[in-house]
Amino acid sequence: MRKLLMIFMFVITLTPGWGASLINDTETERILTELVTPLAEAANIPKERLKIHIINDDEFNAFVTGGEDIFVYTGLLKQIKSPNALQAVVAHEMGHTLGGHMAHMSDRISAEMKRTMLIQALGVGLMVAGGNPTLGAGVMAGSSGIAQQSVLAFTRDEERIADSMGVDLMIKAKQNPNGFITVFEQMHELTGVAESKINPNRINHPLTMERLNNAREYINKNAPEKLRKQNTAPDILNQYELVRAKLVGYLDTQARVRELYPNSDKSDAAIYARAIANMRGGNLDGAMVGTKTLIARQPENPYFYELLGDIQYQYGYFDDSVESYEKALGYAGDAPQIQTALALVLTERNKPGDNVRAIEMCKRSLLIEPAPLTYWVMARAYGEQDSGRADWAMAEYSKMIGNDQDAKKFAKSAMKKLKKSDPEFIKANDIVKL
């Protein structure tokens, strides 16, 4: 059970019907939202409709759907060292949406090819995925040569337009558009040699050097010099580095963590990555020392207390864990993931009143962001004392993870135990009718 909280601290859930895994992490989502919000506002996307999704995949990629849902790959976050460069990637993807490119693409390709192209044409770094610059070359496999060349030429043109529209969006948002140059320089470092052997007419993106040169020329012509010299605020840089370290600490191997953040590196980001890696590897003493060092340096950082709460929980120090999570929430405000983690610790500690408080924590969390694991913890908090509501919570959990059979089974069980006037009865009935 104690190992389970590590999963809660950095939740990875499968998306039903897609097969991709999404990461829910308050710290990562908040810094990305802060970076993307100026772009969204410049694109006339209301802040309250903006949603960040983090895909657990090492691909160097991002895409936008509907203009409001931003999907960012962990591979992109781990590799892009500059928050300004990350903004450029998102701006490029928004450029596709603003240009209506996906709708135009639909008109040019067959129904069988549509799904592949609509996904793969979106990525600013498609050719870089896994360091394989030829990845995009097989997108149109199986189509006729004439159709293939037509669509690939079309997508290359759309990529050029999206780059320009992305730069325009960065300028409108008053963000330094040189992030595009940073991205393309990094991409060229990864693909330059291999690209020299590629037929540029056989891929769905322009060659990186072309994009780099175009970006430089367009930015110099259209962006004010003051904006081009604008630096990212130090606090944003610090938060971004911590998020990148967190991703590495949770998702990469111990060897990779040591390679990127050796013991000689005394930065906050390095200590953060090593503390998380130590916790994952069972070295709780090392994780504790690192985390307390971070708290001494940044005593108001909620996510360091969040990590401390997880470590203390795994030690079995439930009172200390509860206190740490309460401090985290005190600094972070309403943070659904931290509220869910605290609720789980309360159910494990199980002192008088703990389950009641855990249920309230879960309700607050669900009001902000419904999540399957929050329903799971809520079911645990209701327990045998309120098995009807526990079954309803498990029905909601099962529905969210795509298990409709169990969802209906738990919903039917809940309806047998609840009053027809209970809100949970009505919700359970809705699940049965699905």
C-alpha positions in Angstrom: 0.0 0.0 0.0 2.8 2.5 0.8 4.3 2.1 -2.6 1.0 3.1 -4.0 1.3 6.7 -2.9 4.4 7.1 -5.1 2.0 6.4 -8.0 -0.4 9.0 -6.6 2.4 11.5 -6.4 3.1 11.2 -10.1 -0.1 9.6 -11.5 0.1 7.8 -14.8 -3.3 6.8 -16.1 -4.2 5.0 -19.4 -6.5 6.9 -21.6 -9.4 4.6 -22.7 -9.6 4.0 -26.4 -6.3 5.7 -27.1 -3.6 3.6 -25.6 -1.5 6.6 -24.5 -0.7 7.2 -20.9 -1.2 10.6 -19.4 0.6 12.1 -16.4 -1.3 14.1 -13.8 1.1 16.3 -11.8 0.1 19.6 -10.2 3.6 21.1 -10.4 4.2 20.3 -14.0 0.7 21.3 -15.1 0.9 24.7 -13.4 4.2 25.8 -14.9 3.1 24.6 -18.4 -0.2 26.5 -17.9 1.8 29.6 -16.9 3.9 29.3 -20.0 1.1 28.6 -22.4 -1.5 31.1 -21.1 0.0 34.2 -22.8 -0.1 32.3 -26.1 -3.7 31.1 -25.5 -4.8 34.6 -24.7 -3.1 35.9 -27.9 -5.0 33.2 -29.8 -8.3 34.3 -28.2 -8.6 31.1 -26.2 -10.3 31.8 -22.8 -8.0 30.8 -19.9 -10.7 28.8 -18.2 -11.0 26.6 -21.3 -7.3 25.9 -21.7 -6.3 22.4 -20.6 -2.8 20.9 -20.5 -2.3 17.2 -21.0 1.1 15.5 -20.4 1.7 12.4 -22.4 4.2 9.9 -21.0 6.3 9.3 -24.1 9.9 10.0 -24.9 8.9 11.4 -28.3 10.1 15.0 -29.1 6.6 16.2 -29.8 3.5 18.2 -28.9 0.1 18.8 -30.5 -3.1 20.9 -30.1 -6.7 19.7 -30.6 -9.5 22.1 -30.9 -7.2 25.0 -30.0 -7.9 24.4 -26.3 -6.4 21.1 -25.4 -2.6 21.2 -25.4 -0.8 17.8 -25.4 2.9 17.9 -24.5 5.1 14.8 -24.5 7.5 14.1 -21.6 10.3 13.5 -24.1 9.9 17.1 -25.3 9.9 18.5 -21.8 13.0 16.5 -20.8 14.9 17.6 -23.9 13.9 21.2 -24.3 16.0 23.1 -21.8 14.4 26.5 -22.3 10.9 27.4 -21.3 10.9 30.0 -24.1 11.7 27.2 -26.6 8.8 25.1 -25.2 6.5 28.1 -25.8 7.7 28.1 -29.4 6.8 24.5 -29.9 3.3 25.1 -28.6 3.0 28.3 -30.6 3.8 26.3 -33.8 1.1 23.7 -32.9 -1.4 26.5 -32.3 -0.4 27.9 -35.7 -1.7 24.7 -37.2 -5.0 25.2 -35.5 -5.3 28.9 -36.3 -4.5 28.1 -39.9 -7.2 25.4 -40.1 -4.6 23.0 -41.4 -6.1 19.8 -40.0 -9.4 20.6 -41.6 -7.7 21.2 -45.0 -5.7 18.0 -44.5 -8.9 16.0 -44.1 -10.0 17.1 -47.5 -6.9 15.8 -49.2 -6.4 12.3 -47.8 -8.5 9.2 -47.8 -10.5 8.0 -44.8 -8.0 5.2 -44.2 -5.0 7.6 -44.1 -6.7 10.3 -42.1 -6.1 9.1 -38.6 -2.4 8.7 -39.1 -1.9 12.0 -40.8 -4.0 14.0 -38.4 -1.8 12.9 -35.6 1.6 12.8 -37.3 1.3 16.1 -39.2 1.0 17.8 -35.8 4.4 17.3 -34.3 7.0 20.1 -34.6 9.7 17.5 -33.9 8.3 14.5 -35.6 11.5 13.7 -37.4 13.5 13.9 -34.1 11.5 11.2 -32.3 13.9 8.7 -30.8 16.7 10.4 -32.7 15.3 8.9 -35.9 15.0 11.6 -38.5 13.3 9.3 -41.0 10.3 8.6 -38.8 8.0 10.8 -40.9 9.1 9.2 -44.1 6.7 6.2 -43.8 3.6 8.2 -42.9 2.0 7.7 -46.3 3.1 4.1 -46.8 0.6 2.2 -48.8 -0.7 5.1 -50.9 0.0 5.8 -54.5 3.2 7.7 -55.3 1.3 10.6 -56.8 -1.0 10.9 -53.8 1.9 10.5 -51.4 3.9 13.3 -53.0 0.8 15.6 -53.1 0.0 15.2 -49.4 3.6 15.4 -48.3 4.2 18.6 -50.3 1.0 20.0 -48.7 2.1 19.2 -45.2 5.5 20.7 -45.8 3.8 23.9 -46.9 1.6 23.8 -43.8 4.6 23.3 -41.5 6.2 26.4 -43.0 3.0 28.4 -42.5 2.6 27.1 -38.9 6.1 28.2 -38.1 5.4 31.8 -39.3 2.0 31.9 -37.6 3.7 30.6 -34.4 6.2 33.4 -34.5 3.4 35.9 -35.0 1.6 34.4 -32.1 4.7 34.7 -29.9 5.1 38.3 -30.9 1.4 39.1 -30.2 1.8 37.3 -26.8 4.9 39.5 -26.1 7.0 36.4 -25.7 10.5 36.2 -27.2 10.2 34.4 -30.6 13.8 33.4 -30.6 12.6 30.2 -28.9 12.0 29.0 -32.4 15.6 29.4 -33.2 16.6 27.5 -30.0 14.3 24.6 -31.0 15.5 24.3 -34.5 19.1 24.6 -33.5 18.6 21.7 -31.1 16.7 19.7 -33.7 19.5 20.3 -36.2 22.1 19.0 -33.7 20.1 15.8 -33.4 19.3 15.3 -37.1 21.8 17.4 -39.2 24.0 14.5 -40.4 21.1 12.1 -41.1 19.0 14.8 -42.8 21.8 15.3 -45.4 20.9 11.8 -46.7 17.1 12.3 -46.8 15.2 13.2 -50.0 13.3 16.4 -48.8 10.4 15.4 -51.0 9.8 12.2 -49.1 9.1 13.6 -45.6 6.2 15.6 -44.3 8.3 18.4 -42.6 10.7 20.8 -44.2 14.4 20.0 -43.4 15.4 21.5 -40.1 18.1 23.8 -41.5 15.5 25.3 -43.9 13.2 25.9 -40.9 16.0 27.4 -38.9 17.0 29.8 -41.6 13.4 30.8 -42.3 12.8 31.4 -38.6 15.8 33.6 -38.3 14.8 35.7 -41.3 11.2 36.0 -40.3 12.0 36.9 -36.7 14.5 39.5 -37.7 12.1 41.0 -40.1 8.9 41.0 -37.9 9.9 40.9 -34.2 10.9 44.1 -32.3 14.5 44.1 -31.1 13.4 44.6 -27.5 11.3 41.5 -27.6 14.1 39.5 -29.2 16.4 40.4 -26.3 13.8 39.7 -23.6 14.9 37.2 -21.0 12.8 34.6 -19.2 12.1 35.5 -15.5 14.5 33.7 -13.1 11.6 32.2 -11.1 10.1 30.7 -14.3 13.5 29.3 -15.3 13.9 27.7 -11.8 10.4 26.2 -11.9 10.9 24.8 -15.3 14.2 23.2 -14.4 12.6 21.6 -11.4 9.8 20.2 -13.5 12.3 18.7 -16.0 14.3 17.2 -13.1 11.1 15.8 -11.6 10.2 14.1 -14.9 13.7 12.5 -15.1 13.6 11.5 -11.5 10.3 9.7 -11.9 10.5 8.3 -15.4 14.1 7.6 -16.2 16.4 4.9 -15.0 18.7 5.3 -12.0 21.7 5.3 -14.4 20.1 8.1 -16.5 19.4 10.2 -13.4 23.0 9.9 -12.3 24.2 10.8 -15.8 22.1 13.9 -16.1 22.3 14.9 -12.4 25.6 13.6 -10.9 26.4 14.0 -7.2 28.7 16.9 -8.1 25.7 18.9 -9.2 24.4 20.8 -6.2 21.6 22.7 -7.9 18.1 22.4 -6.7 17.0 20.6 -9.8 19.8 18.0 -9.4 19.0 17.4 -5.7 15.3 17.1 -6.7 15.9 14.5 -9.4 18.2 12.4 -7.1 15.8 12.6 -4.2 13.0 11.3 -6.3 15.2 8.6 -7.8 16.3 7.5 -4.4 12.7 7.2 -3.2 11.9 5.1 -6.3 14.9 2.9 -5.6 14.0 2.4 -1.9 16.8 4.6 -0.5 14.4 6.6 1.7 17.2 8.0 3.9 18.9 9.5 0.9 15.6 10.8 -0.4 14.8 12.4 3.0 18.1 14.1 3.2 17.8 15.6 -0.3 14.2 16.7 0.2 15.0 18.4 3.5 17.9 20.2 1.9 15.5 21.5 -0.8 13.0 22.7 1.9 15.8 24.5 3.7 16.6 26.3 0.5 13.0 27.0 -0.6 10.8 26.7 2.6 7.6 27.8 0.7 7.8 25.4 -2.2 4.7 23.2 -1.9 6.1 20.4 -4.1 9.0 19.8 -1.8 6.6 19.2 1.1 4.6 17.0 -1.3 7.6 14.8 -1.9 8.5 14.8 1.8 4.9 13.6 2.6 5.4 10.7 0.2 8.7 9.7 1.8 7.3 9.9 5.3 4.3 7.9 4.3 6.5 5.1 3.0 8.4 5.2 6.3 5.1 4.7 8.0 5.3 8.1 9.7 1.6 8.9 9.0 1.3 11.9 11.3 4.4 13.5 9.8 3.1 12.8 6.3 -0.2 14.4 7.0 1.5 17.5 8.3 3.7 17.7 5.2 0.8 17.4 2.9 -1.1 20.1 4.8 1.9 22.4 4.4 2.0 21.6 0.7 -1.7 22.5 0.4 -1.1 25.6 2.5 1.4 26.9 -0.1 -0.2 25.5 -3.2 -3.9 26.2 -2.5 -6.4 23.8 -4.1 -4.3 21.2 -5.7 -6.3 18.1 -6.6 -3.5 15.6 -6.8 -2.1 16.7 -3.4 -5.5 16.6 -1.9 -6.0 13.0 -3.1 -2.6 12.0 -1.7 -3.5 13.5 1.7 -6.8 11.7 1.6 -5.1 8.4 1.0 -2.7 8.9 3.9 -5.7 9.8 6.1 -7.4 6.5 5.2 -4.2 4.6 6.0 -3.7 6.4 9.3 -7.4 5.8 10.2 -7.7 7.9 13.3 -11.1 9.1 14.4 -12.4 11.5 11.9 -9.7 10.7 9.3 -12.1 9.0 6.8 -14.6 11.8 7.1 -11.9 14.3 6.3 -10.5 12.1 3.5 -14.0 12.1 1.9 -14.2 15.9 2.0 -10.7 16.1 0.5 -11.7 13.9 -2.3 -14.9 15.9 -2.9 -12.9 19.1 -3.1 -10.5 17.5 -5.5 -13.2 16.2 -7.8 -14.8 19.6 -8.0 -11.6 20.9 -9.6 -10.5 18.0 -11.6 -12.3 14.6 -11.7 -9.8 11.8 -11.6 -10.2 8.0 -11.3 -7.8 7.6 -8.5 -9.6 10.2 -6.4 -12.8 8.1 -6.7 -10.7 5.1 -5.7 -9.5 6.8 -2.5 -13.0 8.0 -1.8 -14.3 4.4 -2.0 -11.6 3.4 0.4 -12.7 6.2 2.8 -16.3 5.3 2.7 -15.5 1.6 3.3 -17.8 -0.8 4.9 -19.5 1.9 7.0 -21.1 3.4 3.9 -20.8 0.6 1.3 -23.4 2.1 -1.0 -21.4 5.2 -1.6 -18.2 3.2 -1.7 -19.7 1.1 -4.5 -20.8 4.3 -6.3 -17.3 5.7 -6.1 -15.9 2.4 -7.5 -18.4 2.7 -10.3 -17.2 6.2 -11.1 -13.6 4.9 -10.9 -14.3 2.0 -13.2 -16.1 4.2 -15.7 -13.2 6.7 -15.9 -10.6 4.0 -16.6 -12.8 2.5 -19.3 -14.0 -0.6 -17.5 -17.8 -0.3 -18.3 -18.6 -3.8 -17.1 -17.3 -3.2 -13.6 -18.7 0.3 -13.6 -22.3 -1.1 -14.1 -21.7 -3.9 -11.6 -20.7 -1.5 -8.9 -23.4 1.0 -9.9 -26.1 -1.7 -9.6 -24.7 -2.7 -6.2 -24.8 0.9 -5.0 -28.4 1.4 -6.1 -29.4 -1.6 -3.9 -28.0 0.1 -0.8 -28.8 3.8 -1.4 -32.0 5.7 -1.1 -33.5 6.8 -4.4 -33.3 10.4 -3.3 -29.5 10.1 -2.7 -27.4 12.0 -5.3 -25.1 9.0 -5.5 -28.1 6.8 -6.4 -29.0 9.1 -9.3 -25.4 9.1 -10.5 -25.2 5.3 -10.2 -28.4 5.0 -12.2 -26.9 7.1 -14.9 -23.9 4.8 -15.2 -26.2 1.7 -15.4 -28.0 3.3 -18.3 -24.8 4.0 -20.3 
